[in-house]
């Protein structure tokens, strides 16, 4: 069936839904109205398990301006640069350092990670928490009680990350826990 190009009005027989009529088609799917269920179902064009009862030639309609606008918006969204992470300095004493993770089992090998890589991941985590915080504060469907509840979780997450404050060169970049103090 994947080689067929069914037009509106084509009739098919589906093993589960019975006889149906194509009411809409796009590049990947057919929308088919089935009498048995009195519903329109979306079925992939390459679905192999229905039989052709009557084929109508596909009529191609020109692409609308709206379709073009949507396509351009999608391309722009996919190609926009990622939001920049503010420059945060690693404390001088850690530059070119390594973090070694040693498993309890001596038969397993250690894992070494450059501190710069680890530090970058922590800074990215902080930025994502900040974006989450902004989204919570600006969410139209959350009431004040829900916002406060979610904010408390974020504050606790910041507090859990205060252990890593030792990596930051500038105290202003530190994570702050409950009460806004380093924990």
N, C-alpha and C positions, 0 to 999 in steps of 0.2 A: 504493500500500500504506500510505501514511502516514495515511490516514483510517481504516484498520481498527484495531480494538481486539481483538487476538487473545488468547483465553484459553488456559489450560493445556490441552494436548491438541490444539490446532489444528495442522493439518498444512500444510506449505508445500513448495515445490520451489525449491531454490536452484540457480543456473546452474553453480556449481562443486562444491558439496557434495552435490547431489541432494536426495532427499526427507528432510524433517526434521520433528520434533515439538517444539512449544513446551513447555519444561519449567519455565520461570520467566519472569516479566515484571516490569519496573518502569516508571517514568515515561519512561525514555529507551531502554531496551534489551529485547530478547528473548534468552533463553538457549534455544538450539535444539539438540536432540540429532539428529545426522545418522547414519543407518545406514551410509552409504557409508564414512565415516571413523571411525565408532564413537567420536565425540567430541562434546562440547558446545561450541558456538561462541556467542560473544556478538555479536549483530547489532543495529544501531540500528533503532529502530521505524520510522524514515522511509526505510530502505533500499528503493530502488524496484525492485530486480532479482530479487525472488522472486515466485513465483506462489502464490496460495492454492489449496490442494487441498481442505481441509475446515476450516471455522471452528467453534470452540467459543466460547461466550460467556465473556467475562472475568468472573471472580468477584473482587470487590474485598474484600480483607481489611482489617480495622481496623488502624490504625497501632499498633504496639506501643510500650510505654514506652521500650524501648531505642532505637527509631527517633526518638522525641521527644527523648530525652537526647542522642543524637548530633547532631540538628539544633540543639539549644540550645547544645551545646558549640561547634559550628562558628560559630554567630552570635557567641558570646562571644569566640572566638579572633579573628574578623575585626574586632571592634569594640574590642578591648583597645588602650589607648594604647600607642604605641611606647615602648620603654625610653628613659628620659630620658638625654640626654648631659650629663655633668657640666659645670658652668659653667667654661669656660676663657677666660681673658682674652687678648685680642690686645694686643701691645705698643703702648703709647700712640702711638709715632711712626708706626704704620701705619694708625691709625684714619682713615677716610674716604679712604684711599689707593686707587690703582688699579694693576693689573698690566696691562702692555701686552705683547702677544705680536706680534712683528713678523716676518712671513715674509721669507725671503731674496729672493723674487721681488717687485720693487718695484711690479708691476702688481696685486698682491693687497693687500687692505686689512688693517690691524691689527685685533687683537681686544683689547678692553679688558674687564677683569673687576674688579669691586670686590674689594679685598683681604679684606674681611669675608666675602664669599661663598667665596673661595678658602680662607681660613682655616677656615671652617666645614666645608668638604669634607675638609680635612686632619684636623681633629678627629674627624669621623665615620669616616674611614679608620682612625685610631688606635683608636677604640672598637671597630670591627669586628675589627681585629686582636686586640684584647684578648678579645673574645667567642670568636673562633676559637681563641685560646690556651687559654681555659677549656674549650672543647669538646674540644680535643685532650687536655688533662689529665684530663678526666672520661670519656673514651670507653672503654667497656667492652671493645671488641674490639681495641684497640691495646695492644701490649706496650711495655715500657719503651724498647726500642731504637727502635721506630717513633715513640714520643713524642719522644724526644731528637732524632731525625732531623727531624721536623716542626718542633720548637721551634727548631732551628738555622735553618731557613728563615724563620721569623717574626722571629728576632733579626736576621738579615740584612736583612729588610724594614724593620725599625725603623732599622737602620743606614743604609739608603738614604734614609730620610726625615729624617735629622739636618740636612740642608741647610735644612729649614724651621723649625728651632728658633729662628731669628732672629725669627720672627713671634710667639713666645710671650712674654707678659709675665713669667710665673713660670718660673724655671729648673726647678722640680719637674715641670712639664708637658712638658719636652723629651723628644724621642725619644732612646733610648739604644741604641747599637749593641753590638757584641761587647765584652765586658768592662764593660758598663754605663756607659761614658763617651760623651760627645758626640763624634761623629766629625767 
